[in-house]
């Protein structure tokens, strides 16, 4: 499967789940464009499209917590991506390891 086989939305974006490669921990969900996918594959670090800033961003470039890509996968429908990464530090802008630290049904460990 290649980029041309993916199903982007009307804005040219596709959601990407980011997971720690060795533990399975879900770290974050972000949006990717064809260009951010290309940059991710070429550089070996994750690049996303910021919908609020309308620009590409290299995850961790400012904080130093750059995510090293281990594998980029597409789901069976080609409309969602999974980035398996080695994330050295927090993935969330709040400083939490994962963006998914707030529980709706029980206790959180965030």
PDB file as gemmi writes it, atoms N, CA and C in Angstrom:
CRYST1    1.000    1.000    1.000  90.00  90.00  90.00 P 1                      
ATOM      1  N   UNK A   1       0.854  -1.183   0.000  1.00  0.00           N  
ATOM      2  CA  UNK A   1       0.000   0.000   0.000  1.00  0.00           C  
ATOM      3  C   UNK A   1       0.890   1.233   0.000  1.00  0.00           C  
ATOM      4  N   UNK A   2       0.494   2.239  -0.755  1.00  0.00           N  
ATOM      5  CA  UNK A   2       1.228   3.498  -0.821  1.00  0.00           C  
ATOM      6  C   UNK A   2       0.331   4.673  -0.491  1.00  0.00           C  
ATOM      7  N   UNK A   3       0.902   5.854  -0.476  1.00  0.00           N  
ATOM      8  CA  UNK A   3       0.140   7.063  -0.162  1.00  0.00           C  
ATOM      9  C   UNK A   3      -1.048   7.227  -1.102  1.00  0.00           C  
ATOM     10  N   UNK A   4      -0.885   6.879  -2.367  1.00  0.00           N  
ATOM     11  CA  UNK A   4      -1.974   7.028  -3.334  1.00  0.00           C  
ATOM     12  C   UNK A   4      -3.161   6.119  -3.046  1.00  0.00           C  
ATOM     13  N   UNK A   5      -2.945   5.077  -2.230  1.00  0.00           N  
ATOM     14  CA  UNK A   5      -4.021   4.153  -1.880  1.00  0.00           C  
ATOM     15  C   UNK A   5      -4.817   4.606  -0.664  1.00  0.00           C  
ATOM     16  N   UNK A   6      -4.345   5.641   0.023  1.00  0.00           N  
ATOM     17  CA  UNK A   6      -5.007   6.109   1.238  1.00  0.00           C  
ATOM     18  C   UNK A   6      -6.223   6.961   0.912  1.00  0.00           C  
ATOM     19  N   UNK A   7      -7.177   6.993   1.849  1.00  0.00           N  
ATOM     20  CA  UNK A   7      -8.403   7.769   1.688  1.00  0.00           C  
ATOM     21  C   UNK A   7      -8.331   8.995   2.597  1.00  0.00           C  
ATOM     22  N   UNK A   8      -7.968  10.121   2.010  1.00  0.00           N  
ATOM     23  CA  UNK A   8      -7.914  11.385   2.730  1.00  0.00           C  
ATOM     24  C   UNK A   8      -9.295  12.022   2.748  1.00  0.00           C  
ATOM     25  N   UNK A   9      -9.561  12.849   3.779  1.00  0.00           N  
ATOM     26  CA  UNK A   9     -10.845  13.533   3.829  1.00  0.00           C  
ATOM     27  C   UNK A   9     -10.844  14.725   2.866  1.00  0.00           C  
ATOM     28  N   UNK A  10     -11.921  15.492   2.883  1.00  0.00           N  
ATOM     29  CA  UNK A  10     -12.069  16.608   1.949  1.00  0.00           C  
ATOM     30  C   UNK A  10     -11.015  17.701   2.146  1.00  0.00           C  
ATOM     31  N   UNK A  11     -10.352  17.699   3.316  1.00  0.00           N  
ATOM     32  CA  UNK A  11      -9.284  18.676   3.581  1.00  0.00           C  
ATOM     33  C   UNK A  11      -7.908  18.127   3.209  1.00  0.00           C  
ATOM     34  N   UNK A  12      -7.884  16.866   2.734  1.00  0.00           N  
ATOM     35  CA  UNK A  12      -6.614  16.241   2.385  1.00  0.00           C  
ATOM     36  C   UNK A  12      -5.894  15.672   3.594  1.00  0.00           C  
ATOM     37  N   UNK A  13      -6.661  15.325   4.631  1.00  0.00           N  
ATOM     38  CA  UNK A  13      -6.083  14.820   5.879  1.00  0.00           C  
ATOM     39  C   UNK A  13      -6.572  13.418   6.197  1.00  0.00           C  
ATOM     40  N   UNK A  14      -5.794  12.729   7.022  1.00  0.00           N  
ATOM     41  CA  UNK A  14      -6.132  11.380   7.477  1.00  0.00           C  
ATOM     42  C   UNK A  14      -5.723  11.285   8.955  1.00  0.00           C  
ATOM     43  N   UNK A  15      -6.575  10.693   9.818  1.00  0.00           N  
ATOM     44  CA  UNK A  15      -6.197  10.580  11.229  1.00  0.00           C  
ATOM     45  C   UNK A  15      -5.102   9.536  11.429  1.00  0.00           C  
ATOM     46  N   UNK A  16      -4.262   9.808  12.423  1.00  0.00           N  
ATOM     47  CA  UNK A  16      -3.169   8.901  12.744  1.00  0.00           C  
ATOM     48  C   UNK A  16      -3.117   8.665  14.247  1.00  0.00           C  
ATOM     49  N   UNK A  17      -3.255   7.417  14.644  1.00  0.00           N  
ATOM     50  CA  UNK A  17      -3.093   7.014  16.040  1.00  0.00           C  
ATOM     51  C   UNK A  17      -1.601   6.775  16.249  1.00  0.00           C  
ATOM     52  N   UNK A  18      -1.059   7.336  17.334  1.00  0.00           N  
ATOM     53  CA  UNK A  18       0.362   7.177  17.633  1.00  0.00           C  
ATOM     54  C   UNK A  18       0.494   6.297  18.872  1.00  0.00           C  
ATOM     55  N   UNK A  19       1.255   5.218  18.721  1.00  0.00           N  
ATOM     56  CA  UNK A  19       1.363   4.189  19.758  1.00  0.00           C  
ATOM     57  C   UNK A  19       2.836   3.903  20.042  1.00  0.00           C  
ATOM     58  N   UNK A  20       3.170   3.750  21.333  1.00  0.00           N  
ATOM     59  CA  UNK A  20       4.521   3.341  21.718  1.00  0.00           C  
ATOM     60  C   UNK A  20       4.726   1.917  21.206  1.00  0.00           C  
ATOM     61  N   UNK A  21       5.780   1.717  20.407  1.00  0.00           N  
ATOM     62  CA  UNK A  21       5.954   0.457  19.675  1.00  0.00           C  
ATOM     63  C   UNK A  21       6.112  -0.767  20.571  1.00  0.00           C  
ATOM     64  N   UNK A  22       6.752  -0.635  21.729  1.00  0.00           N  
ATOM     65  CA  UNK A  22       7.063  -1.818  22.531  1.00  0.00           C  
ATOM     66  C   UNK A  22       6.062  -2.111  23.644  1.00  0.00           C  
ATOM     67  N   UNK A  23       5.268  -1.112  24.050  1.00  0.00           N  
ATOM     68  CA  UNK A  23       4.309  -1.334  25.138  1.00  0.00           C  
ATOM     69  C   UNK A  23       2.864  -1.331  24.658  1.00  0.00           C  
ATOM     70  N   UNK A  24       2.617  -0.778  23.465  1.00  0.00           N  
ATOM     71  CA  UNK A  24       1.245  -0.679  22.962  1.00  0.00           C  
ATOM     72  C   UNK A  24       0.497   0.520  23.515  1.00  0.00           C  
ATOM     73  N   UNK A  25       1.144   1.334  24.329  1.00  0.00           N  
ATOM     74  CA  UNK A  25       0.499   2.498  24.919  1.00  0.00           C  
ATOM     75  C   UNK A  25       0.093   3.482  23.819  1.00  0.00           C  
ATOM     76  N   UNK A  26      -1.185   3.882  23.824  1.00  0.00           N  
ATOM     77  CA  UNK A  26      -1.660   4.875  22.870  1.00  0.00           C  
ATOM     78  C   UNK A  26      -1.262   6.243  23.407  1.00  0.00           C  
ATOM     79  N   UNK A  27      -0.485   6.971  22.628  1.00  0.00           N  
ATOM     80  CA  UNK A  27       0.061   8.245  23.071  1.00  0.00           C  
ATOM     81  C   UNK A  27      -0.767   9.444  22.633  1.00  0.00           C  
ATOM     82  N   UNK A  28      -1.232   9.421  21.407  1.00  0.00           N  
ATOM     83  CA  UNK A  28      -1.949  10.577  20.876  1.00  0.00           C  
ATOM     84  C   UNK A  28      -2.630  10.218  19.560  1.00  0.00           C  
ATOM     85  N   UNK A  29      -3.465  11.112  19.095  1.00  0.00           N  
ATOM     86  CA  UNK A  29      -4.070  11.033  17.766  1.00  0.00           C  
ATOM     87  C   UNK A  29      -3.857  12.391  17.115  1.00  0.00           C  
ATOM     88  N   UNK A  30      -3.403  12.393  15.884  1.00  0.00           N  
ATOM     89  CA  UNK A  30      -3.165  13.643  15.164  1.00  0.00           C  
ATOM     90  C   UNK A  30      -3.552  13.443  13.701  1.00  0.00           C  
ATOM     91  N   UNK A  31      -3.487  14.513  12.945  1.00  0.00           N  
ATOM     92  CA  UNK A  31      -3.848  14.472  11.527  1.00  0.00           C  
ATOM     93  C   UNK A  31      -2.603  14.530  10.671  1.00  0.00           C  
ATOM     94  N   UNK A  32      -2.621  13.779   9.581  1.00  0.00           N  
ATOM     95  CA  UNK A  32      -1.514  13.779   8.639  1.00  0.00           C  
ATOM     96  C   UNK A  32      -2.019  14.152   7.245  1.00  0.00           C  
ATOM     97  N   UNK A  33      -1.168  14.832   6.504  1.00  0.00           N  
ATOM     98  CA  UNK A  33      -1.396  15.133   5.100  1.00  0.00           C  
ATOM     99  C   UNK A  33      -0.442  14.251   4.298  1.00  0.00           C  
ATOM    100  N   UNK A  34      -0.580  14.237   3.000  1.00  0.00           N  
ATOM    101  CA  UNK A  34       0.355  13.465   2.178  1.00  0.00           C  
ATOM    102  C   UNK A  34       1.788  13.939   2.412  1.00  0.00           C  
ATOM    103  N   UNK A  35       1.961  15.251   2.558  1.00  0.00           N  
ATOM    104  CA  UNK A  35       3.298  15.810   2.793  1.00  0.00           C  
ATOM    105  C   UNK A  35       3.847  15.377   4.154  1.00  0.00           C  
ATOM    106  N   UNK A  36       3.024  15.372   5.204  1.00  0.00           N  
ATOM    107  CA  UNK A  36       3.528  14.963   6.520  1.00  0.00           C  
ATOM    108  C   UNK A  36       3.856  13.469   6.542  1.00  0.00           C  
ATOM    109  N   UNK A  37       3.122  12.683   5.783  1.00  0.00           N  
ATOM    110  CA  UNK A  37       3.446  11.259   5.667  1.00  0.00           C  
ATOM    111  C   UNK A  37       4.799  11.098   4.989  1.00  0.00           C  
ATOM    112  N   UNK A  38       5.003  11.825   3.902  1.00  0.00           N  
ATOM    113  CA  UNK A  38       6.275  11.758   3.184  1.00  0.00           C  
ATOM    114  C   UNK A  38       7.435  12.163   4.091  1.00  0.00           C  
ATOM    115  N   UNK A  39       7.268  13.264   4.831  1.00  0.00           N  
ATOM    116  CA  UNK A  39       8.318  13.732   5.737  1.00  0.00           C  
ATOM    117  C   UNK A  39       8.587  12.725   6.860  1.00  0.00           C  
ATOM    118  N   UNK A  40       7.531  12.126   7.379  1.00  0.00           N  
ATOM    119  CA  UNK A  40       7.672  11.126   8.434  1.00  0.00           C  
ATOM    120  C   UNK A  40       8.502   9.946   7.949  1.00  0.00           C  
ATOM    121  N   UNK A  41       8.186   9.454   6.771  1.00  0.00           N  
ATOM    122  CA  UNK A  41       8.910   8.310   6.211  1.00  0.00           C  
ATOM    123  C   UNK A  41      10.358   8.688   5.882  1.00  0.00           C  
ATOM    124  N   UNK A  42      10.555   9.870   5.316  1.00  0.00           N  
ATOM    125  CA  UNK A  42      11.903  10.301   4.922  1.00  0.00           C  
ATOM    126  C   UNK A  42      12.820  10.595   6.108  1.00  0.00           C  
ATOM    127  N   UNK A  43      12.270  11.226   7.156  1.00  0.00           N  
ATOM    128  CA  UNK A  43      13.104  11.651   8.284  1.00  0.00           C  
ATOM    129  C   UNK A  43      13.169  10.646   9.419  1.00  0.00           C  
ATOM    130  N   UNK A  44      12.180   9.756   9.490  1.00  0.00           N  
ATOM    131  CA  UNK A  44      12.135   8.789  10.586  1.00  0.00           C  
ATOM    132  C   UNK A  44      11.605   9.365  11.885  1.00  0.00           C  
ATOM    133  N   UNK A  45      11.062  10.598  11.822  1.00  0.00           N  
ATOM    134  CA  UNK A  45      10.392  11.199  12.975  1.00  0.00           C  
ATOM    135  C   UNK A  45       8.994  11.613  12.543  1.00  0.00           C  
ATOM    136  N   UNK A  46       8.081  11.742  13.490  1.00  0.00           N  
ATOM    137  CA  UNK A  46       6.690  12.014  13.129  1.00  0.00           C  
ATOM    138  C   UNK A  46       6.458  13.480  12.784  1.00  0.00           C  
ATOM    139  N   UNK A  47       5.736  13.681  11.680  1.00  0.00           N  
ATOM    140  CA  UNK A  47       5.290  14.987  11.211  1.00  0.00           C  
ATOM    141  C   UNK A  47       3.775  14.939  11.075  1.00  0.00           C  
ATOM    142  N   UNK A  48       3.115  16.011  11.466  1.00  0.00           N  
ATOM    143  CA  UNK A  48       1.665  16.074  11.401  1.00  0.00           C  
ATOM    144  C   UNK A  48       1.232  17.404  10.793  1.00  0.00           C  
ATOM    145  N   UNK A  49      -0.079  17.500  10.514  1.00  0.00           N  
ATOM    146  CA  UNK A  49      -0.653  18.747  10.034  1.00  0.00           C  
ATOM    147  C   UNK A  49      -1.458  19.359  11.171  1.00  0.00           C  
ATOM    148  N   UNK A  50      -1.113  20.570  11.555  1.00  0.00           N  
ATOM    149  CA  UNK A  50      -1.849  21.284  12.593  1.00  0.00           C  
ATOM    150  C   UNK A  50      -3.042  21.979  11.958  1.00  0.00           C  
ATOM    151  N   UNK A  51      -4.224  21.547  12.342  1.00  0.00           N  
ATOM    152  CA  UNK A  51      -5.437  22.162  11.799  1.00  0.00           C  
ATOM    153  C   UNK A  51      -5.628  23.573  12.342  1.00  0.00           C  
ATOM    154  N   UNK A  52      -5.212  23.819  13.591  1.00  0.00           N  
ATOM    155  CA  UNK A  52      -5.388  25.155  14.168  1.00  0.00           C  
ATOM    156  C   UNK A  52      -4.401  26.166  13.592  1.00  0.00           C  
ATOM    157  N   UNK A  53      -3.158  25.743  13.377  1.00  0.00           N  
ATOM    158  CA  UNK A  53      -2.132  26.651  12.840  1.00  0.00           C  
ATOM    159  C   UNK A  53      -2.012  26.582  11.322  1.00  0.00           C  
ATOM    160  N   UNK A  54      -2.655  25.563  10.734  1.00  0.00           N  
ATOM    161  CA  UNK A  54      -2.595  25.364   9.283  1.00  0.00           C  
ATOM    162  C   UNK A  54      -1.151  25.262   8.786  1.00  0.00           C  
ATOM    163  N   UNK A  55      -0.376  24.378   9.478  1.00  0.00           N  
ATOM    164  CA  UNK A  55       1.012  24.175   9.088  1.00  0.00           C  
ATOM    165  C   UNK A  55       1.506  22.804   9.528  1.00  0.00           C  
ATOM    166  N   UNK A  56       2.570  22.363   8.889  1.00  0.00           N  
ATOM    167  CA  UNK A  56       3.224  21.115   9.277  1.00  0.00           C  
ATOM    168  C   UNK A  56       3.965  21.314  10.590  1.00  0.00           C  
ATOM    169  N   UNK A  57       4.011  20.268  11.412  1.00  0.00           N  
ATOM    170  CA  UNK A  57       4.820  20.325  12.630  1.00  0.00           C  
ATOM    171  C   UNK A  57       5.476  18.983  12.893  1.00  0.00           C  
ATOM    172  N   UNK A  58       6.716  19.065  13.293  1.00  0.00           N  
ATOM    173  CA  UNK A  58       7.523  17.892  13.619  1.00  0.00           C  
ATOM    174  C   UNK A  58       7.386  17.664  15.118  1.00  0.00           C  
ATOM    175  N   UNK A  59       6.665  16.602  15.490  1.00  0.00           N  
ATOM    176  CA  UNK A  59       6.359  16.337  16.897  1.00  0.00           C  
ATOM    177  C   UNK A  59       7.641  16.246  17.721  1.00  0.00           C  
ATOM    178  N   UNK A  60       7.722  17.059  18.759  1.00  0.00           N  
ATOM    179  CA  UNK A  60       8.856  17.041  19.669  1.00  0.00           C  
ATOM    180  C   UNK A  60      10.014  17.928  19.270  1.00  0.00           C  
ATOM    181  N   UNK A  61       9.924  18.611  18.148  1.00  0.00           N  
ATOM    182  CA  UNK A  61      11.032  19.463  17.706  1.00  0.00           C  
ATOM    183  C   UNK A  61      11.304  20.585  18.700  1.00  0.00           C  
ATOM    184  N   UNK A  62      10.254  21.103  19.334  1.00  0.00           N  
ATOM    185  CA  UNK A  62      10.417  22.181  20.315  1.00  0.00           C  
ATOM    186  C   UNK A  62      10.797  21.637  21.689  1.00  0.00           C  
ATOM    187  N   UNK A  63      10.120  20.574  22.122  1.00  0.00           N  
ATOM    188  CA  UNK A  63      10.347  20.021  23.470  1.00  0.00           C  
ATOM    189  C   UNK A  63      11.564  19.111  23.563  1.00  0.00           C  
ATOM    190  N   UNK A  64      12.013  18.598  22.418  1.00  0.00           N  
ATOM    191  CA  UNK A  64      13.114  17.645  22.427  1.00  0.00           C  
ATOM    192  C   UNK A  64      12.650  16.202  22.529  1.00  0.00           C  
ATOM    193  N   UNK A  65      11.336  15.987  22.644  1.00  0.00           N  
ATOM    194  CA  UNK A  65      10.776  14.640  22.752  1.00  0.00           C  
ATOM    195  C   UNK A  65      10.346  14.135  21.379  1.00  0.00           C  
ATOM    196  N   UNK A  66      11.293  14.064  20.468  1.00  0.00           N  
ATOM    197  CA  UNK A  66      10.985  13.641  19.102  1.00  0.00           C  
ATOM    198  C   UNK A  66      10.640  12.154  19.064  1.00  0.00           C  
ATOM    199  N   UNK A  67       9.581  11.856  18.369  1.00  0.00           N  
ATOM    200  CA  UNK A  67       9.137  10.473  18.228  1.00  0.00           C  
ATOM    201  C   UNK A  67       9.879   9.821  17.062  1.00  0.00           C  
ATOM    202  N   UNK A  68      10.590   8.742  17.355  1.00  0.00           N  
ATOM    203  CA  UNK A  68      11.310   7.997  16.325  1.00  0.00           C  
ATOM    204  C   UNK A  68      10.369   6.952  15.729  1.00  0.00           C  
ATOM    205  N   UNK A  69      10.144   7.025  14.443  1.00  0.00           N  
ATOM    206  CA  UNK A  69       9.228   6.108  13.766  1.00  0.00           C  
ATOM    207  C   UNK A  69       9.824   4.708  13.681  1.00  0.00           C  
ATOM    208  N   UNK A  70       9.053   3.721  14.081  1.00  0.00           N  
ATOM    209  CA  UNK A  70       9.421   2.318  13.906  1.00  0.00           C  
ATOM    210  C   UNK A  70       8.676   1.717  12.720  1.00  0.00           C  
ATOM    211  N   UNK A  71       7.404   2.090  12.580  1.00  0.00           N  
ATOM    212  CA  UNK A  71       6.597   1.577  11.468  1.00  0.00           C  
ATOM    213  C   UNK A  71       5.367   2.460  11.298  1.00  0.00           C  
ATOM    214  N   UNK A  72       4.944   2.648  10.058  1.00  0.00           N  
ATOM    215  CA  UNK A  72       3.716   3.365   9.754  1.00  0.00           C  
ATOM    216  C   UNK A  72       2.796   2.403   9.026  1.00  0.00           C  
ATOM    217  N   UNK A  73       1.607   2.204   9.575  1.00  0.00           N  
ATOM    218  CA  UNK A  73       0.646   1.249   9.019  1.00  0.00           C  
ATOM    219  C   UNK A  73      -0.653   1.945   8.648  1.00  0.00           C  
ATOM    220  N   UNK A  74      -1.379   1.358   7.710  1.00  0.00           N  
ATOM    221  CA  UNK A  74      -2.725   1.811   7.350  1.00  0.00           C  
ATOM    222  C   UNK A  74      -3.713   0.736   7.761  1.00  0.00           C  
ATOM    223  N   UNK A  75      -4.920   1.153   8.130  1.00  0.00           N  
ATOM    224  CA  UNK A  75      -5.945   0.168   8.476  1.00  0.00           C  
ATOM    225  C   UNK A  75      -6.498  -0.484   7.210  1.00  0.00           C  
ATOM    226  N   UNK A  76      -7.395  -1.433   7.393  1.00  0.00           N  
ATOM    227  CA  UNK A  76      -7.921  -2.220   6.276  1.00  0.00           C  
ATOM    228  C   UNK A  76      -8.660  -1.378   5.243  1.00  0.00           C  
ATOM    229  N   UNK A  77      -9.253  -0.257   5.663  1.00  0.00           N  
ATOM    230  CA  UNK A  77      -9.983   0.617   4.741  1.00  0.00           C  
ATOM    231  C   UNK A  77      -9.102   1.702   4.138  1.00  0.00           C  
ATOM    232  N   UNK A  78      -7.897   1.855   4.655  1.00  0.00           N  
ATOM    233  CA  UNK A  78      -6.998   2.888   4.151  1.00  0.00           C  
ATOM    234  C   UNK A  78      -7.401   4.298   4.545  1.00  0.00           C  
ATOM    235  N   UNK A  79      -8.222   4.417   5.643  1.00  0.00           N  
ATOM    236  CA  UNK A  79      -8.659   5.752   6.044  1.00  0.00           C  
ATOM    237  C   UNK A  79      -8.185   6.175   7.431  1.00  0.00           C  
ATOM    238  N   UNK A  80      -7.317   5.371   8.035  1.00  0.00           N  
ATOM    239  CA  UNK A  80      -6.719   5.699   9.327  1.00  0.00           C  
ATOM    240  C   UNK A  80      -5.318   5.105   9.362  1.00  0.00           C  
ATOM    241  N   UNK A  81      -4.391   5.848   9.953  1.00  0.00           N  
ATOM    242  CA  UNK A  81      -3.016   5.382  10.069  1.00  0.00           C  
ATOM    243  C   UNK A  81      -2.669   5.046  11.512  1.00  0.00           C  
ATOM    244  N   UNK A  82      -1.676   4.203  11.674  1.00  0.00           N  
ATOM    245  CA  UNK A  82      -1.117   3.853  12.973  1.00  0.00           C  
ATOM    246  C   UNK A  82       0.384   4.052  12.884  1.00  0.00           C  
ATOM    247  N   UNK A  83       0.913   4.954  13.713  1.00  0.00           N  
ATOM    248  CA  UNK A  83       2.346   5.181  13.766  1.00  0.00           C  
ATOM    249  C   UNK A  83       2.893   4.502  15.018  1.00  0.00           C  
ATOM    250  N   UNK A  84       3.736   3.512  14.824  1.00  0.00           N  
ATOM    251  CA  UNK A  84       4.412   2.859  15.937  1.00  0.00           C  
ATOM    252  C   UNK A  84       5.726   3.601  16.127  1.00  0.00           C  
ATOM    253  N   UNK A  85       5.907   4.170  17.318  1.00  0.00           N  
ATOM    254  CA  UNK A  85       7.041   5.051  17.560  1.00  0.00           C  
ATOM    255  C   UNK A  85       7.770   4.677  18.846  1.00  0.00           C  
ATOM    256  N   UNK A  86       8.972   5.222  18.976  1.00  0.00           N  
ATOM    257  CA  UNK A  86       9.680   5.212  20.240  1.00  0.00           C  
ATOM    258  C   UNK A  86       9.645   6.656  20.715  1.00  0.00           C  
ATOM    259  N   UNK A  87       8.841   6.905  21.740  1.00  0.00           N  
ATOM    260  CA  UNK A  87       8.652   8.265  22.251  1.00  0.00           C  
ATOM    261  C   UNK A  87       9.420   8.406  23.559  1.00  0.00           C  
ATOM    262  N   UNK A  88      10.466   9.246  23.585  1.00  0.00           N  
ATOM    263  CA  UNK A  88      11.330   9.335  24.758  1.00  0.00           C  
ATOM    264  C   UNK A  88      10.730  10.072  25.947  1.00  0.00           C  
ATOM    265  N   UNK A  89       9.679  10.828  25.729  1.00  0.00           N  
ATOM    266  CA  UNK A  89       9.102  11.624  26.810  1.00  0.00           C  
ATOM    267  C   UNK A  89       7.626  11.816  26.603  1.00  0.00           C  
ATOM    268  N   UNK A  90       7.064  12.836  27.239  1.00  0.00           N  
ATOM    269  CA  UNK A  90       5.632  13.106  27.113  1.00  0.00           C  
ATOM    270  C   UNK A  90       5.222  13.335  25.665  1.00  0.00           C  
ATOM    271  N   UNK A  91       4.073  12.783  25.309  1.00  0.00           N  
ATOM    272  CA  UNK A  91       3.523  13.007  23.972  1.00  0.00           C  
ATOM    273  C   UNK A  91       2.488  14.125  23.995  1.00  0.00           C  
ATOM    274  N   UNK A  92       1.939  14.394  25.174  1.00  0.00           N  
ATOM    275  CA  UNK A  92       0.867  15.381  25.302  1.00  0.00           C  
ATOM    276  C   UNK A  92       1.438  16.767  25.597  1.00  0.00           C  
ATOM    277  N   UNK A  93       0.809  17.789  25.038  1.00  0.00           N  
ATOM    278  CA  UNK A  93       1.254  19.169  25.280  1.00  0.00           C  
ATOM    279  C   UNK A  93       1.075  19.582  26.734  1.00  0.00           C  
ATOM    280  N   UNK A  94       0.297  18.793  27.518  1.00  0.00           N  
ATOM    281  CA  UNK A  94       0.097  19.092  28.949  1.00  0.00           C  
ATOM    282  C   UNK A  94       1.258  18.579  29.798  1.00  0.00           C  
ATOM    283  N   UNK A  95       2.160  17.812  29.176  1.00  0.00           N  
ATOM    284  CA  UNK A  95       3.268  17.218  29.923  1.00  0.00           C  
ATOM    285  C   UNK A  95       3.009  15.784  30.333  1.00  0.00           C  
ATOM    286  N   UNK A  96       1.797  15.277  30.070  1.00  0.00           N  
ATOM    287  CA  UNK A  96       1.482  13.881  30.359  1.00  0.00           C  
ATOM    288  C   UNK A  96       2.081  12.980  29.291  1.00  0.00           C  
ATOM    289  N   UNK A  97       2.394  11.761  29.683  1.00  0.00           N  
ATOM    290  CA  UNK A  97       2.971  10.785  28.755  1.00  0.00           C  
ATOM    291  C   UNK A  97       2.047  10.567  27.563  1.00  0.00           C  
ATOM    292  N   UNK A  98       0.752  10.409  27.837  1.00  0.00           N  
ATOM    293  CA  UNK A  98      -0.259  10.161  26.811  1.00  0.00           C  
ATOM    294  C   UNK A  98      -1.299  11.271  26.859  1.00  0.00           C  
ATOM    295  N   UNK A  99      -1.893  11.568  25.725  1.00  0.00           N  
ATOM    296  CA  UNK A  99      -3.006  12.512  25.696  1.00  0.00           C  
ATOM    297  C   UNK A  99      -4.265  11.913  26.320  1.00  0.00           C  
ATOM    298  N   UNK A 100      -4.271  10.599  26.504  1.00  0.00           N  
ATOM    299  CA  UNK A 100      -5.456   9.900  27.011  1.00  0.00           C  
ATOM    300  C   UNK A 100      -5.313   9.596  28.497  1.00  0.00           C  
ATOM    301  N   UNK A 101      -5.199  10.631  29.309  1.00  0.00           N  
ATOM    302  CA  UNK A 101      -5.016  10.471  30.749  1.00  0.00           C  
ATOM    303  C   UNK A 101      -6.274  10.788  31.549  1.00  0.00           C  
ATOM    304  N   UNK A 102      -7.332  11.257  30.877  1.00  0.00           N  
ATOM    305  CA  UNK A 102      -8.567  11.615  31.591  1.00  0.00           C  
ATOM    306  C   UNK A 102      -9.636  10.557  31.366  1.00  0.00           C  
ATOM    307  N   UNK A 103     -10.033   9.896  32.429  1.00  0.00           N  
ATOM    308  CA  UNK A 103     -11.026   8.840  32.343  1.00  0.00           C  
ATOM    309  C   UNK A 103     -12.440   9.382  32.433  1.00  0.00           C  
ATOM    310  N   UNK A 104     -13.312   8.833  31.622  1.00  0.00           N  
ATOM    311  CA  UNK A 104     -14.721   9.171  31.689  1.00  0.00           C  
ATOM    312  C   UNK A 104     -15.510   8.161  32.513  1.00  0.00           C  
ATOM    313  N   UNK A 105     -14.914   7.003  32.794  1.00  0.00           N  
ATOM    314  CA  UNK A 105     -15.648   5.933  33.454  1.00  0.00           C  
ATOM    315  C   UNK A 105     -15.027   5.454  34.764  1.00  0.00           C  
ATOM    316  N   UNK A 106     -13.892   5.933  35.134  1.00  0.00           N  
ATOM    317  CA  UNK A 106     -13.249   5.472  36.365  1.00  0.00           C  
ATOM    318  C   UNK A 106     -12.092   6.368  36.722  1.00  0.00           C  
ATOM    319  N   UNK A 107     -11.171   5.825  37.481  1.00  0.00           N  
ATOM    320  CA  UNK A 107     -10.024   6.611  37.935  1.00  0.00           C  
ATOM    321  C   UNK A 107      -8.981   6.717  36.816  1.00  0.00           C  
ATOM    322  N   UNK A 108      -8.354   7.874  36.763  1.00  0.00           N  
ATOM    323  CA  UNK A 108      -7.265   8.045  35.807  1.00  0.00           C  
ATOM    324  C   UNK A 108      -5.946   8.055  36.574  1.00  0.00           C  
ATOM    325  N   UNK A 109      -4.872   7.801  35.880  1.00  0.00           N  
ATOM    326  CA  UNK A 109      -3.575   7.792  36.530  1.00  0.00           C  
ATOM    327  C   UNK A 109      -2.736   8.996  36.103  1.00  0.00           C  
ATOM    328  N   UNK A 110      -3.401   9.970  35.445  1.00  0.00           N  
ATOM    329  CA  UNK A 110      -2.698  11.091  34.854  1.00  0.00           C  
ATOM    330  C   UNK A 110      -2.188  12.088  35.804  1.00  0.00           C  
TER     331      UNK A 110                                                      
END                                                                             
